[in-house]
């Protein structure tokens, strides 16, 4: 049996060390909510990066992560700390065994001020669709 994983690693600057500490509380509440879901969310790991002045949150998967949970968290931080500008991350979907459908990934960009998605891409199914579209653009 194959195991499937989602990997990512990204930073979010929340402006001040105080905001970074408050973001840990937001993260803990989100993690508690995710643990009560059925099935539980894979979530992600979070730590404060002191080499960046203590304002950067490092968010990453442990063994596998949940990109949607990451996006929810970043939106909460953006609203709580009145962040602006664009933020994004990319992720990889992998498999423990060779499977034709076991690999892919994507990326997501948010406008932090509005919480709206600027753009995103998800490659699951993209290759099959592109190969089957004989007359479509490449």
Steps between C-alpha positions, in 0.01 A plus 500: 500500500628846413506800732430846362658820634469876454816701568548875538723750679436875505532820705247765601617834640247617760673833565603485866626243753182566700286405199711187454430398861127569450512296177605198707171531692307517171691194379420304818127577468502399133687178586243413769218553250678283243553219751125482568411456131415159361745401361744728684685757290868433432567864582856632494784601730572861597794672666628857536819575310728710724760551226239719326446725803238274652229622260509206257285191547645185344218269392572152367376147489615237748452181303215638293309827522167660418529794255140607565562519875814708428300742284233535773770580755670760278163668436434516876843651562449750218168616647624501861822691428372713208757361260515620140675404180516160340599173662533160342636151532549193288461136593586158368285190503709184519452130542702234682478265200506559126140577398385661179277741692726534805685823425400858444470824688390855479536855620269759651528882523289713737439872524553538875294818538185354344556130572415430137683253279707679236580182308558130552602190310447133578663245275288195589341393175666780302735270308228253396270783398771680302605181323141414413423851363621435145394837366568708812799721569809361666 
